[in-house]
Amino acid sequence: MLIYANGSWVEAHKAVVPFNDQGFLYGDSLFETIRVNHGRAFRLEKHMDRMRSGMETIHMAGTDLLAEIPGILQTYISKNDLDNALTRIIITRGITQGSPWRSVSDPALYMTSRPISEPEQWPVKVVFLEEKNYPILRFHPAIKSGNYLGNMLAKKDAEDAGAFEPVFVNRDGYVTECAIRNVFFIRDDILLTPSLELGVLPGVIRDTIMELAERRHLKVRETLIIEDDVQEMDEAFISSTGVGVLPITWDGFQSNYHHSQILREDLQKLFESGDLNVT
Ligand SMILES: Cc1ncc(COP(=O)(O)O)c(C=O)c1O
């Protein structure tokens, strides 16, 4: 596999990041995971908008670099002969010398990919974990930064507890999102998802699901959901570029996943169709 490493195409096992790269040293970086279906990047513009917003939020110079990404990604797809895959684009603040907060170079761009792997069976189990026990970066607007230490620690704790993914609850008792996914609930035929004002990531698939739900005449509410209320929900699922719509369960929760299954199939069809937008 060929990796794009800031201007060079290199074999994956030979690709290196400079030792004084801010992303490597301080997690001073942003990333996007983009789904490639039949050689086409799904909703690339939305990923680029989110990256631009992240760069602006953390005052990372060099947004011009974003204009180069679609072309480089296309070359990446053809050089690696990708059909279906998850590509990862990373932008770091580049090289630093002396004081850590003084970068001396333009941002650096990296591109890699991995196969799409989805659980074979659903619903998958989740556990509700308290955010205060993990070093999670919450910012408004949310940034998809390289600081995923808290997310990864929680993911490991969830897996050690026999679950697929954690669902976080913040200090005020509100459900926010998962370690690497958004979360949705359905009650009385209304699709509910935690509001972005909580600092949750505006997932590309989260947006897509809300569009698909409207097409199915489901009411959609971005709102505040308290943990105490989740037991009263009719359905629940998580969402991401990797898993699409994935129904969830937890101790004591039962559902027929009626709407979840329809949305899962609608999204799967959209991926397969090669269309980039919900029409
Ligand atoms: C914390 C977090 N929330 C939500 C998501 C889902 O985002 P998307 O739908 O763009 O994959 C991700 C994806 O990486 C994530 O890391």
The ligand as an ORCA input file, in Angstrom:
! r2SCAN-3c Opt
* xyz 0 1
  C     -16.090     11.328     18.595
  C     -16.739     10.990     17.291
  N     -18.058     11.194     17.141
  C     -18.687     10.889     15.993
  C     -18.004     10.347     14.919
  C     -18.746     10.012     13.644
  O     -18.405     10.916     12.623
  P     -18.624     10.528     11.080
  O     -20.087     10.253     10.915
  O     -18.194     11.754     10.343
  O     -17.795      9.330     10.813
  C     -16.639     10.138     15.024
  C     -15.900      9.590     13.878
  O     -14.729      9.431     13.888
  C     -15.992     10.450     16.227
  O     -14.680     10.256     16.370
*
